[in-house]
Amino acid sequence: MWTFLSFLLLSGFSLFASAAGPWDSDLPPCPSSPNCESSRDPDPARRVDPIPFRGTPEEVREALEEVVRSLPRATIVASSGIGIRAEFRSLLGFVDDVEFRIDGAAGVIHVRSASRKGYWDLGVNRRRVEMIREAFGIVMGKRNGGGLEN
């Protein structure tokens, strides 16, 4: 019995310890359906520009969290170091996943916004990314003495 429990504990620990953290990898690729936008997508139809910034990754993450929390029906589900994961719910209950990766060396935030279900998003994800970009610039501008970041 103890051998079996020890095996489970050690196996679980080694799987946990070897698994890449949610922020250790790049953004997931977009599916082939037109309901995803990403600053890392090679397809120009689904590619959005990354969000530029000046400041430390910690300042940027705090400002980005402030922006996401201010948006309707948005919930931050994970935030750590250089990444944020959020969910946005539509009035009809559909959920979109939005992920951010802060690239301090390049001075940009990579972003991916994708619908969980359905095929077509009618441009919702692209508009969301642009709204976040604008709000982030305003928040960072206020924090840095009035100048907009983008």
Secondary structure, 3 states (H helix, E strand, C coil): CHHHHHHHHHHHHHHHHHCCCCCCCCCCCCCCCCCEEECCCCCCCCECCCEECCCCHHHHHHHHHHHHHHCCCEEEEEEECCEEEEEEECCCCCEEEEEEEEECCCCEEEEEEEECCCCCCCCHHHHHHHHHHHHHHHHHHHHCCCCCCC
